[in-house]
C-alpha cells in the first residue's frame, strides 16, 4: 500500500481544497504517477477543450515508490492537456518535491478551474490552503522559492513554481522545483500560468503517510536494486562522473547529432560543449565548468550537473547573481542550445540553461526554436529589423539575447515563446519546424537512428526521447545491439520500450535506472511496496494500457495517423556526412508494422479487441 | 600507416597527457593491426571498452580481435556511458 490513498482536489475558481480517497481500482489498473493521473484526466476533461481553458485540469502526481527507499524514488509528474501539442502532456521531474508531497500524505493534487487572481498552494501535511501570490507574480522561479521559504520561515519547504515564461504562457513553459529540476516538456507551466497558479509549496512531515505492503521484503528488494545500480558501469560510474552529457561525442561520432536545425548530422563544435569539456579547466579563470554532480531524492546514481560559470564571460560579467553554482547543462539542453543552432560556447549554453531554470522554460524546445529562427534568418525570411539583431547560425550573442527576451517576454522573445511550429508557420515555412505533433525533437537524428525516428513519430506527447529510448539498442547496445539503419524488429522493440517506460514513469522512479535494471529488478520492489499481485506480465500490461489510454485521448482530441509523421527534411533530405551518410527515415516501412504489433488498425486506432483486452 | 585514436570520458588517461584535452591522437601502426591490438597497446582494460566505433560504425567485442584497421580510419572508444 505504497499509495497514501489521498487525493487533494483544488478548485481554483472557488478557492477550495477538498480531500477524496484515491480510486484504488484505477491504482491497480494504472499503478500511479503517469498512468494514474492520465486516467483521472481522461475521465474528467473533454479532450477537445482549449488547453488554456479553465476546463483543463492540471495534476501533480506521485508514484507508489515516490518517497520510499527505492533508488531514485523521488519522481513526480505533471499531467494535463498540453498547449504546445494539443495532445496529452505528461512531464516528469526529480529533485525533492515529489517525495515531500508524498510525506505530506498525498498521491496527487488535481487543480481545476482558474483562479481570479494569482495564488499559490501551500500544503503542510493534511492542511492545504490557497495563498495570495500577488507579490510573486512577475517574479522568477528562483525569487519565488526564496520568498515563500522566507515568508513561512521554513527552509525545508519544497517549491514547484512557474517563472515569467509560465505567466506569459510561453507554449513550452516548464514547472521548476528545487531551483533546477523541471517538469520541462510540452508546456505544463503555461497551463499552470493560465490558471493563475504561481507555485505549489509543500512541507511533509508525516511518518504514517503510506504503509509498505511487505516492509522486510521491500528493504531486501531495494537493497538488491541499489547493488545492481552500483555495480553497473553506466549507473555506477559513467552517469555520476560525466552525466548524460557524455553522449555528445558518442552521438556526433555516430553521425546522429542534429545540427543547425537538422540540416546536418554532425557538429564541428561538439567536443567544445561535451561532458568531457565540462571537466576541462577554462583558460580564462583556470576553473572547470563542472563543480560537482548532484542527486535527486533517494538517488544512488547522481547524474545531475552542478556548474559554475566563468564570471568574466560576456553574458554574466555584470550579473553576479549568475556567478554561483547552479544546474548545469544536461545532454539534451547542451545539444538544443548548442549544436541545434551551431553555438559551441559552453559558457553561453550554461547561461541560457540557467535562464531556462530561472524563468521556467524547456531548453529543448527553446534551443530548437532558436535553430529554426536562425534558418529563417539565413534564408532572408526573418530580418534583422524584425528580430532586433543579426541571427546567423552560430551566433552566441543571439542565443543569449533570445534566451533573455524569451524569459522576460520581451520583443521578439514573444514570438520565440510560440515554439518552432508556430514560428515557422507564421513566416510561411512550416516545413522548417523540426517537430512531431508540434513538439521539437530532442538530441538524436531520426534519419541516423531509424528506431528513434519511429519513436518520435509515435510518441504520445510529440517528439520525445523519453517515451521509447531506442538509443539504448541502436547506440549503446542495451539490452541488445541493433544497427542504426536497420528497421527489422524495431517496431516490436519500440513497443516493448514504450510499455516498460510507461511502467517506470508510473512507479515513481527514474528512467535512468533502466540502463542497469530490467523489469526483473523493478518488479520485486513494486511487489513488496504495493498490495496485490504485480507480476512482470501484469506490469507490462499496465504499461500497454497506459500507452493505449494516452493514444485514445489524443485521437479523441482530434489527432490522427497523419500526426504520426516526421518533417519532410528527415524523410527526403539525406544525411550529408558521417557513417549514416545518405540516410533518410524509413518511417513508411516501420509505421504499418508498428500499428500491427500495437493491435491498432491501419489508421492507427486501437482495435475493439485491443481495447477490450486492456480494458481501455 | 596512420590511424586516429579517440578515447573519451575516463579512457582519456590512456592517451599522452598533451592529447587528453582533445581526446584524440594520431597513431602510427603496422599494417594488419587489429582493434584489439590497439586496445592492448594503449593499456586500456578490455572490459572498459563498452562502445567501440570504427569510422562511426559499431564494432562488437567479439570482432575486435579480427577487425584489421586501415589507413586513415578513426577508432573511437568509450567506457560504459549513457545519456537521456
Boltz contact constraints between the chains, C-beta under 6 A:
constraints:
  - contact:
      token1: [A, 233]
      token2: [B, 80]
      max_distance: 6.0
  - contact:
      token1: [A, 234]
      token2: [B, 80]
      max_distance: 6.0
  - contact:
      token1: [A, 234]
      token2: [B, 82]
      max_distance: 6.0
  - contact:
      token1: [A, 238]
      token2: [B, 80]
      max_distance: 6.0
  - contact:
      token1: [A, 238]
      token2: [B, 81]
      max_distance: 6.0
  - contact:
      token1: [A, 242]
      token2: [B, 9]
      max_distance: 6.0
  - contact:
      token1: [A, 244]
      token2: [B, 83]
      max_distance: 6.0
  - contact:
      token1: [A, 244]
      token2: [B, 84]
      max_distance: 6.0
  - contact:
      token1: [A, 246]
      token2: [B, 9]
      max_distance: 6.0
  - contact:
      token1: [A, 246]
      token2: [B, 81]
      max_distance: 6.0
  - contact:
      token1: [A, 247]
      token2: [B, 83]
      max_distance: 6.0
  - contact:
      token1: [A, 249]
      token2: [B, 8]
      max_distance: 6.0
  - contact:
      token1: [A, 253]
      token2: [B, 53]
      max_distance: 6.0
  - contact:
      token1: [A, 253]
      token2: [B, 56]
      max_distance: 6.0
  - contact:
      token1: [A, 253]
      token2: [B, 76]
      max_distance: 6.0
  - contact:
      token1: [A, 254]
      token2: [B, 56]
      max_distance: 6.0
  - contact:
      token1: [A, 255]
      token2: [B, 56]
      max_distance: 6.0
  - contact:
      token1: [A, 280]
      token2: [B, 21]
      max_distance: 6.0
  - contact:
      token1: [A, 331]
      token2: [B, 83]
      max_distance: 6.0
  - contact:
      token1: [A, 476]
      token2: [B, 82]
      max_distance: 6.0
  - contact:
      token1: [A, 515]
      token2: [B, 82]
      max_distance: 6.0
  - contact:
      token1: [A, 578]
      token2: [B, 56]
      max_distance: 6.0
  - contact:
      token1: [A, 579]
      token2: [B, 56]
      max_distance: 6.0
  - contact:
      token1: [A, 579]
      token2: [B, 57]
      max_distance: 6.0
